[in-house]
Amino acid sequence: MNTTRRTFVKNVAGGISGSLLLSNLFDSSQAFSFPEIGQEIKPDDEQFWKLVREQFPLTHERVYFNNGTIGPSPYVVREAVKAAIDDLDKRGEYGGWEVARTKLAEFVHAKESEISLTHNTTEGINIVAWGLPLKRGDEVILTTHEHVGNALPWLNRAKVDGIVIKTFQPAQTASENLNRINDLLTKKTRVIAIPHITCTIGQVFPAKEISKLGHDKGLFVCFDGAHGPGMTNLNLAEIGCDTYAACSHKWLCGPRGTGFLYVKEELLETLQPKFVGGYTDLGWDLTTGPIEFKGFVPTAHRYDYGTQNAALYIGVASAVDFFFKIGVENIVRRGNSLASTLQQKLLELGDKIEMLTPTEEQSRGLMIGFRLKNIPYDKFGEHASKKGFRIRLVPESHLNSIRVSTHMYNNFDEVLRFVEAVKEVA
Ligand SMILES: Cc1ncc(COP(=O)(O)O)c(C=O)c1O
């Protein structure tokens, strides 16, 4: 363990939660039995969050504001992955990835039997888009702000099977978005398949209300949840959707190439698995007597099959532990506080900027999207990059805008410095 991490453990144990025995805070082997901090940490407790920052190998040479694309992993996750690779290679064995299913279920408030382990969000969306019983003419609702990972699977199903895609332009408030979805409904609507949080401007849709609206009309409600886990304290039982496709490599800060698909228990027999193999079945026989196939396991494990990269999924479990130990709510509040400060400061620039992310609290997450009136987005990108900020430019949906993501490892000073960089050219 390096000095900064030792300091973190010491400070957390001594200063912030003295009563807890936290000396093994990041010892993943003891992670599950270890007490959580269980205490509210203020979003502006810079001393605490500085120590959190030190848990990440992120360079100090620049400011990383692009968690919406990829969330860097903290040391503890990297070490869990490395240790697992070592262990597996030493023993010449495989297996061990199931720990991620257990941890993810706990993290998103779902049953373990409702979690399929995927490699990214797109894979989960494809499982849903191809597995639902849809026929020519059936309508699916998307937004005009889709990521390619949610657009293409549905466009492909439309091309092959003749389903019809309807879209709505996201509005600034939760209630208006519900109206817009409602306005698109026809007798042929079968699925609402929108993002929980858009990649373009970080708009948070009211997932619970949309699920209710959809279910009242007998529809499938299937979220693209790429940004949900870790940006929100995700509670899928409460949201009540049918499926939720997500990744662990953004806001959860897990290893790249890991994700999960939540499939509500009641939907398992409806959502047909198209890719199947090892571990998905209840038994089969091609050798004796009549050919036999006993069907699929009664869980969402039927959607993932074959050998997985156990070390990566062990890393996912470790990322969940990292969140639990700091406190999911603490992390979300911190990111939120940074994002709302950024949005507020940008709004103070008046008509020099065009704010794209809703200001309504429930519709805003940890990504802020905006445009500058007098300078093209890509020119601003160059300026920001020279100033040492890694942001994301958004050509998607013809938005030509700027997106800034804030996570637990960012701080208020970085936000204010970024606003200064905006002012310089605005
Ligand atoms: C809203 C949204 N959906 C889907 C994806 C695709 O995610 P993945 O790379 O995990 O497949 C992304 C990635 O940025 C995204 O932002």
The ligand as an ORCA input file, in Angstrom:
! r2SCAN-3c Opt
* xyz 0 1
  C     -26.294      6.609    -22.989
  C     -25.293      5.576    -23.434
  N     -25.743      4.400    -23.870
  C     -24.921      3.416    -24.268
  C     -23.561      3.600    -24.244
  C     -22.667      2.481    -24.681
  O     -22.047      1.974    -23.556
  P     -21.061      0.739    -23.638
  O     -19.788      1.238    -24.204
  O     -20.960      0.273    -22.211
  O     -21.680     -0.287    -24.499
  C     -23.027      4.814    -23.787
  C     -21.583      5.049    -23.748
  O     -21.086      6.134    -23.650
  C     -23.928      5.826    -23.380
  O     -23.474      7.013    -22.951
*
